[in-house]
């Protein structure tokens, strides 16, 4: 039997070397750019090559992670980087998030395998099937999978599965977190996350101003440890287990790797599998928050959040049972089952805060009874240090572990218990790449070439494109109410104003109980209202959820099937699973209009180009919502390069998808597979307030997940003219957390602003029309900003680019 692969992080060269010597089967490392851990030491080309050679000399595979969102202006550099790696360095796989990497590797004719990063947010079988079309060899699915869900994914036999087995856990589904970029300019999707989820928050009911008297780490997850679950993981058929930790020290890498190596080997030797308590203590000691088994047994584990502390805890050494005060020192008495050595560091948790003590002198009383597991220690401290009887004491640093790490580093090479690699699987490396291929790739990037850019603008003008305003609501009555109360508005749209209105119905933002009551009635209402208001300028869409596991997929797919059989073909898609599902309808000859949601993190034209290649012709792409983490200028770069590829220069009959921004509403910045007791009351709005007094609303959705919303409303009304001059033609209003009157006010406001700026769309170089539109827009916005709804808002990153 081929052993499961142990995949170990290397934040830098020393961590890489340590991981190999401790028994890793493969190493994953990040380049100095485009890595989801930008603040790790990471690698440049020179030490990347050196690291690869060291790994392969020890029969260890070497993976390179380029797993961030890529911007259009980074494509040139990325092409050169990937070309250099492919030509010069032996790589066993790239770990990627952005489809741009797939396009570059394919166009360079590279044979290097590709693994899908957990940043791609794969948590169901149809999404895995969709990715397989791109010749991806392995996926690292979301950490939010239970053992049963992992087994189901493995048994589907779609693609090889690698799972995380140890280390830190993000609060949000990876690749879907916009919290850090919303509260600053650093993005988890770009590898620069400052970890706002590890901060303290106050639980608050904002509507009555009542403080619920809780200030805790509500968003800080415990650390994952599955060392005792390895037999279940191996039996499930998982191909590889992965340790998290590219920001961790060489000492951490050494201890965690050596322990997982030890127990993988124990399992395959058919020995009794029981984890020694001393090994568990070592795992806790090197760096750990409170350990738990993640989602292994439950979809919503009760103790997944570490409410009291967000940093490393280490091992509980004991509680202070006695205090002696002498002339120049203070002695604390503690009973403990742990060992103690000089130069160990203990952390005392006192009522005045935590204090650390480096051990210089202590007395250990020998156990008189062998059945008693604890020893009594008398430990000298400085007299000035405050502590009290009953205070907890944790071991913060263990000198013996430091010595064990030094022993590992003295090894000359990897231990003999190696992964057996099938020689037939090893490919030839140091590929030769035709320079023509590199040139052809770069020729697809034209946004900075003034002449070609002007040509795209002229071509787009000839298409007479419509603009769109989209309204997402979880209440079907919002749509009918809007249409009934705004007959003049409806008539103007119907009379071909050049502006299309998309009504997007989200039934999944409600909890499962409400969903069960609503689904049949409201789905039929959607069909009725869409039929009665059918025209070219008013289109109804059905929203598919961005997060949905296999066991919940049937709810969504059954509804979609019912709609399709009833003649409804418009879908707002947020997950690869639904692209795969709609693709499979091609056999019935049905065509669908689709909008790609922001969840796909579209930030460059290569991503779009590659993604659309595997979407069948029966899926008609009507609109694309950009990632919320790119600016107006960055989006314009994408549009220029993307439109240039698809424009039919001989005809103006082809359809260009509208390129859009999330433009109004409380943006959902995180979704987590977490349940809180305080969210059980459906009528109560609960908020987490940070140290700057910003409040983030929490809600449950259909899957039972917690959704966290931004503290301020997104509002791009003042940027309408600049957006439209940048070829951004669609504006998404999210009414799911708004009252109906505000929704109506917002859609009317955006409609008026777009109508003013449509004057220059037939000629983007007509300065008179542009100046006229700018002046009229400024007057309109000045009046709109007096409204109670438009008082306090953020423009997101439309102007300020994220790092």
N, C-alpha and C positions, 0 to 999 in steps of 0.2 A: 504494500500500500504506500502510495506517495504521501509524504508528510504534508500537513498543512503548512503554508508559508508564513513565516514570521517577518512582518514588514515593520521597519524601525525608522524613526525620524532622525534626520541630521540637520540641525540648524546651522551647522558650520563644520569645518574640517575635523576638529577635535571630537565633536559628537559623532561624526561618521566613523572615524577610526575606532572610537570606543564601542559603538554599536556592533561593528564587525567582530571585534575581539570578544565581545560579550555573547556572540552567538546568533546574530541576525542572519536571516536568509536573503533579505533584500533591504535596501536603503532607499528612502525617498528624500530628496533634497530640493530646495528651491533655488532658482537663479536670483541674482541680486535685484532683478525687476520681475514684475508680473507673478509674484508669489503670494499666496494667501497668508503668509507670515512675513510681511515686509520688514518687520523689526527684528527678525532673526539675523544672525551673521550672514547666512546664505552664501552663495558661491558666484564667482565670476568664471569666465571661460577657462582661465588658467587652472584654478584649483578644482573646477568641475572635472576637467580632464584628469588631474592628479587623483581625485577622489574615485573616479570611475576605474582607473587602473588599479588602485589599491583594492577596491571591492572585487573586481574580477580576478585579481591574483589570489583572492581568498574564496573564489567560487561563490561570490555574493552578487546578486543582481543589483542594478543601479537604475533607479527611476528618477526622472526630473519632473517636478511639479511646476507647471505654468498655468495656474488655476485661478486667475482673476478675470474680471470684466476688462475687456480691451477697448480702448478708444481708437477712433479713426486715425488720429494723428500719431498713433503708436505703431501702426501697421508696417510702415517702412522699416523701422528699427526691429520689429518682431520678425519680419521676414529674414533680415540679415542674421539675427540671433539664432533662429531655428536652423537656418542654413549652415551656420558655423558649427552648431552642436551636431547636426546630422553628419556633416562632412568630417569632423575632427574627433568626435567623442563617442565611445561605445556606450549607448543607452539601451536599456532593456524595455523601457516604455516611457511615454510622456503621460503625465496626469493632468487633465485639462478640464476647464469649465466652459470656456468660450468656443463656439463653433468655428471661430476664425482660425484656431489652431488646426482643426480638422481640415479646413480648406488648404491652408498653407502646406501641411504635411502631404496631403494628397497631390496637390499641384507640383510639389517638389519630387513626387514619385518616391517618397520615403517608405521603407518597409518596416519602420519602427512601430511597434504596437502602441495603441492608445488606450488609456484607462480613463473612465469618467469619474471625475472628482465628486466627493460628497457635495461640493458646491453646486452641482447640477441638479440637486434636489430630486433624486430618483427614489421613490418610495412605493411604487406599484409595478405590477408586471407589464401592462401595456406600455409604460414609459421605457422599460427595459427593451421591449420588442422594437420600439421606435428607434432607440439608439443603436440597436444591432445592425440596422440598415446602413449605418455609417462605418461599419466594420470595427466598432469598438470591441475590444477583447475582454474587458473587465469593467464592472461598475463597483464603486464604493458607495452604497446606498446611504440614505439618510440614517442618522444615528437613532432616529425615533421608531425603529422597527422592533417588534417583539420577536421571540424565538419562532413562534408559529408563523409569523409573517415572513421571516427569513427562510424558513423551511419551504413555505409556499413558493417563494421567489426562486429558490434553488431547484425545487422539483419541476418548475416550469421549463427548466433546461434551456433557458433563453441565452444566458451569458454567464461567465464566471463571476462569482460574488466574493468581495472582500469586505470585511466589517471591522469597525473599531472595537478593540477589546479593552483598552486602558487609556486613561488620561482625562483631560478637561472636556466638558460638554458645553456647547453653545446653547443659549436659551432658545433662540429661534431656529427653525429649520435653516440649515446652511444654504447660502445663496439667495435667501429670501429675507435677509435682515437689512433694514434701512434705518435702524435706530441711531447708530453712531454717526452716519452721514446727516441725519436729521437734526441732531443736537450739536453738530460741528461740521467740519469739512473732511473728516477721516472716515473711510468706508471699510466695513468688514469685507465687502465684495471686491475691494481693491487691496486687501491685506494690511490696512492701516487702522484697524479697529482699536479704539481706546478703552473698550470694554465697559460701556455705561451700565451694562447688565450686572456688573459686579459691585455697583454702588448701592448705598442705602436709600430707601424711599419711604415716604409716609403714606399710609393708606388713608384715603380721604373720600368723603361723599361731597362732591363739589356743589351740588345743587342746594344743600342746606348749610354748607360751610362747616359741617360737623366733622371734627377730627375723630377718626375711629381708634385713636390712641395706639397705633402700631407703627413703629419705625423699624423696618427690618430689611434684609437682603431678599426682596420678593422675587427677583429675576435671576438670582445666582444659583445655578445648578450644582449639585454635588459632582464629584469626580467619578468617572466610570472605572470599575474594576471587575473583569470577568475571569480572573485567574481560576476560580473554583468552578466556572461553567465551561471550561475548555472541552471536556468530553462531549457535552451537548452540542457545542459549536462544530466540532470535528465530525460528529455523527450526522449532523445536518447536511454535510456536503459542502460547507463553505471552503473556498480555495485558499483564503489568506486571512490572517488576523493582523490588525494594524494598531500600533501604539501611537497615540497622539503625543506631540511634544517637540516641535521644531523651535520652540522658545525656551526649552528646558536645558539644564546644565549637562555636561558630560557625565557627572555623577548620577544624575537621574537616569540618563540613557543606559548607563552601565548596569545599575541595579535592576531596573525594570526589565531590560532585555534579558539579562542572565536568569532571572526568575521565570520569565515566560519560556525561555529556552529549556530550562530544567523540566518544567511540567509538561511541555509538549513532548519531550523525549520520554518522560515517564509514561505518558499515555501510550505511545507507540511501542514501548517495551512490555506492554500488558501488565504493568505493575499496579498495585493498589493505588488508586488516585485519591490522595488526601493532601490538602495544602497545609504545610507546616505553619503553625501560628507565628513562628519567628520570621518566616518569609513574608507573611502578611504585614508584620510589624515593619519590615524593611521597606515594603511598598509604600506604606503610610509615611515612613520617615523621610524619604528622599524629597518628596513634595506631594502633598495631597490635601485637597479639601476633604470633607467627609465623603467616604466611599459609599457607593451603592451600585446596584447591577443595572442601572439605566432602565431601559424599556424591555429588558429581557423576558420578564414574566408578565408585565402588565402594560396596557396601553397608557394608563394614567397612574403611575406609581405614586403612592402617597408621599414618599420621602425623597422625591427627586430634587427639591429645592433645599438649599442650605440657608435657612432663614437667619441664623445667628452670626455666621462668619463667612466671608467670601474668599479669604486667603487660605494658605496652607495651615493645617492643624497639627500634623505629626501624630505622635502616639500619646495618649493620656498616661502620664507617669504615675499620677496619684493625686490625693488631696492632702493638704498640709494638716497634720494631726497634732503638732506641737511646735512651740516657738521658745527658744532660749536666747536671751539678750545678754551678751557679754560686753566687756569694755570696748573692744575694737571690732567686734563681729556679731553677726546674728545667725542663729542656727535654726533651720527648719527641719522638722521630722516628717517623713513621708514613708508610707508602706507602698511597695511597688513590686509587680511581677516582672518588671524590666530590669536589665542590667544598667550599670552606670559606670562611666569612665571619666578620668580627668580629661578636660578640654571639651567634654560634651556641653551643650548649651540647653538649659531648661527655660521655658517660658511660663511665667506665673500669671494667671488671669485674675487680677484683683478688681475690686470695685472702682478703683481709680484708673484702671487701664491695664494693659499688658506690659510686663517687664521681663527682660531676658537676663539670665544669670549664667556666666561661664564657670564651669565647675573647676575649682582649684583643689579643695580639700573636702573629703567626706569620710564618714565611717559607715560601713555596712555591717549590720549585726547578722551573724550566721543563723540560718534556720535551725531551730532545735528539733522541729518535727518535719520529716521529709514530705509529709502530706500537705504541709502548708506551702502554697505556691509563691507567697509574697515574702520579701525581705524588708527589713526596716532600715532606712537610710537617715543619717544625720548629716545635713549639707550646710557648709559654711557659706555665708553671703556677706555682702557689705552691710554695715549697720544702717546706712541711710535708706536702704531699699524697703519699701512698704509692702507688707503682705499680712494676711490674717488667717487664722485657723479656718479650715474649710475651703480655702481657695484651691482651685484646680491648677495642676502643674502639668505641662506638656513637654515632651522631649522635642526640642526644636532642631538640634544638630547632634548626630551620633558619630563619635570619633571612630568607632569600630567599622562603620559603613564606609567611612573615608578610607580606612586601611584596606577594606575589601576592594574598593574601586582601584586603589593603587596596584593591588595584585592583578586585577584584570588588565590594567594598562601595561603591565610588565610582560604580558604574553607577546609572542612574536607573530602569531597569526591566529586565525579563527580556530576555536576548538574543533575536535574531530567529528563531533556529532553534526554533520552538515546535511543540508537539504540535497537530495539526489536529483540532479538536473538531467533531463533527457537531452543527450547531445543533438538529437534530431531537431529539437526546438530552437537551438541556438542559431541565430542568423548571422550573416556576414555584416560587419559594420564598416565604418569609415566610407560611407556611400559617396560616389561621385555624383555631383549635381550639375546638370547642364546650366550654364549661365543664362541661357535663353529662358529657362523655366523661372528663374528669379526675376528676370526682366519682365516677363509676361505677367507675373504676379504684381509687380510694382506698377505696371502700366494700367492696372485697374484702379489705381489711386490717383485721382485727378483734381481733388478739391482745391489744391493750392495753385493750380495752373489757371490763371485768370481767363485766358482765351477759351479753354475747354469748359470752365465753369459758366461763363456767359452763354456758351452754346447750350448747356443744359437748361438754363433759365429760359432761353428763347424757345426751346422745344417744349418745356413744361407749359409755357404761355399758350402754345397752340392746342393744348389738350383741353382747354376750357374746364379745368378740374373744379369739382364742387368742394366746398368746405363742409366740415361736419361738426356738429355739437352732439355729444353723447351724454345721456343721463343714466347712471346706474341707480336703481332703487330696489329695495327688498319688499316694497309694497306695490302691488299691481295697480291699486287705486290711484297712486301718484300719477300714473300715465294718463288714465282717463280723466282725472280731475284737471290736469294741466291742459288737456285738449279741450275739455268742456268749458273751462273758465277763460280760455284764450282763443276764442274763435277767430279773431282777427289775425292772431299769430299763426293759427293753423292754416287759415286761408292764404296768408302770405307765403308760407312754406309750400303749400300745394301749388301756388301759382309760379313755381319755378324761380325762386329767388337766388338759386345757385348754392343754397345752404341745405344740407341734409341733416335731419334729426334722427339720431339713433336712440331708441329706448331699450335699455339693457336690464333685463329682469334677473335679479339675484335671489333665488329661493333658499340658497345655502348659507346666508348670513344669520339665519335664525337657528335656534337650537333644535335638536332632533324631535322633541315632543311637538313643537309648533310646526316643524316640517311635516310630520306625519298627518297633522290636521289640514295643512294648507295644500299639500302637493297636488292632489287631484283637482280641487276646486280652482286653485290659482293657475295651474297649468292650462286648464280649459279656459279660464278668463284671459290668459295670454293669447291663446288661439283666437278667441272671440274678438278681442280688441285689435289684434293685428289684422284680422280679416276686415273688420269694419272701418279701419283707417288705412287700408292698403293704398299706397301710392309711391311713386319713385323717391319722394323726398322725406317720407316718414317710414322708418324701418325698425322693426322690433327684433331684438336679439335675446337669446337665452344664455345666461352666464354659467360657465362650468367652473367648479372650484379649483383653486391653485394647489391645495393640499387635499389629497384624498387617497386613502389606503385601499388595498385590494378588497377588504371586507365591506367597504362602503361604496365601492365603485358601482355595484348593481343599482343602488338608489339613483345615481346620476344617469347611468346608461339606459335604464328602463324609461326614465323621463324623456331622455333624448330620443329614444326609439319611438316612443308614443308621439312625440312632436313631429318626427320625421314622417311617420306613417300618416300623420294628419296633414301633411303638406307644409310643414314649417322647416325652413332650411337655413336659418341664420343663427350663428353661434359665436359667442365671445369666449375665446379659448385661453386658459391660463395654465395648462398642464400638457406635457407631451402625450399623456394617456389619451386625451380626447382628439388630438391630431391623428393618433394611431387608429382610434375607433372610427373616425370619419373617413380616414383613408380606406378602411376596409369596406366602406359602402360603395366603392367604385364599381363593384360587380353588378350592382343594381342600377347603375347608370344615373345615380342621383348626384347633383352638384350642390355645394354648400357655400354660402357666403360666410367668411370668418374674419374676426378681428383678433389680432394677436395682442394679448394683454401685456402689461409692463413686467409681469413675472418672468418673462423670457430674457429679461435684462439685455435687450437689443441696444448695443452701443457702437456697433461698427458695421460696415457694409458687407464684409466678408462673412460675418456671423449670419446675416440675413440671406446672403447668396447661398451659403452651404445649407442652412436650415431648409430653405425652400426647395432645394433639389430633391428631397425625399418626400415632399408633400405633393400628392398626386394632383393632376389637372382638374379633378372634380372639386378641389378645394379652391375657391376663388378668394384670394386675399384682398379684402376691401380696405383694411386699415391696420396700422401698426402703432401701438403705444410704446414710446421709447422708455428705456430704463429711466427711473426718476433721478439717477445719479449722473446724468450728463446735462451740459448747458445748451443754450440755444445755438451758440456757434458750433459746438461739437456735434449737435444733431444735424445742423446744416451741412457739415462735412460729410456725414453719413448719407444724407439725402442726395447730395450731388453725385457721389460715387455709386450709389445704388440705382438712382434713376438713370444715370448714364448707361448702365448695363442693360436696362430693360426697355428704354425708349425705342420705339420703332420709328426710325428717322424718315421712313417713306410714307408713314400714315399717322394720322392723329386719332385713329379709331381705337387704338389699344387703351386699356385701362391702367392707370397708375394707382397703386394703393395710396390712400391718404396717410400721411405721417403725423402722429399726434402726441400730445403731452397730457399727463394727468394735470388738470387745470384748476379744479375747485373741490374742496371738501377736506375732511379729516383723513389724512393718508394712513393706511394700515402699515405700520413700520415693522411689525414683527407678528409672527404666528407661532405658537408653541404648543406642543402636546402636553399641556399642563392644565390641571383643574385646581381651582381654589374654592374653599368653603364659602368665602365671602361673595362669590359670584352666583350662588345658588338662587338668589332672589332676582327673578327676571326683570322686575320693574325698577330696580335700583341701579343708578349709574355710579360706578366705582372708579376711582382714579388713583394713580400713584404720583405723588408729588416729590420732585427732586429738590436738591439744595438751593436751586435758583428760583424755586416756587413755580416751575412749569409742571402742569398736571397732564398725565397721559391716561386716557380712558381705556378701560379693559372691558371686553365683552366675550361671551362664549359664542361659538358658531355651530353649524350643523354637526361637524365631526367631534364636538366636545372640546375643541382646542380653544385656547385663550388668544384673542387678538388684541394687540396693543396699538393704539392710534396716536398719531402725533399730537403734541400739545397745542399747536396752532393749525388753523386751517390753511391749506394750500390755496393760493389765489393768484392767477396769472392774468387777471383782467387788464392790468396796466401794461402788460407786455404783448398784447394781442398784435399790434402793428409790427413789432420787431419779429415776433414769431412767424407771422404770415410772410414778411419779407424774406425770412429764412426758409421758405417753402414748407413750413409746418402749417398744416391746414386743418387739423382736428383738435378738438378741445373736450376733454372728458370731465364731466361734473359727477362727483360721487355723492349721492344724496342719502346714502344708507344710514348716516348718523345725523342727518339734518331734518328739521321740521319742514312740512310741506310748503309753507309760504316762502321759506328761504330757498327751497329748490326752484320754485317758480321764479322768484326774483333773480336767482343766479342764471337760469337758462335764458330768461329774457335779456339780462344784461350782456351775456356773452353773444347772444344773437345780434343785438344792436351793434356791439363792437365789431363783430365779424362782418356784418353787412356794410359798415362804413369802410372797412379795409379791403373789401372785394373789388374796389374800383381799380386797383393797379394790377390785378391778377392777370389780365390779358396782355399786360406789358410791364414787366418788372423793372424796366429801365425808364419808365415815364416819371421823372422827378416831380412834375407838377401834381400828378395824381397822388404820389406818395406823400408829399408835403401837405396836401389838402387832407388826406386821410389821417395823418399824424395830428394835425391841428384839431380835427373833429373828434378824434379818439381822446385826445387830452382833455377836451371839454366834457365829453361823456364820462370819462373816468373820474374827473374832478367831482362831478355830481354824484356818481355812484359811490364814491368813497365816503360820502356823508351818511350812507345807510348804516344801520346798526349791524347788518350782516357783514359789511366789508371793513369793519373797524380794525381788527387785529388779525394779521395773517402773515404767512411766509411765502416767498417766491421759490422756495426750495433751492435747487442748484441751477436754475435757468440762467442766472447771471454769475454766481460764484461757483467756480469749478471745484469739484472735490479733489483731494490729493490722491 
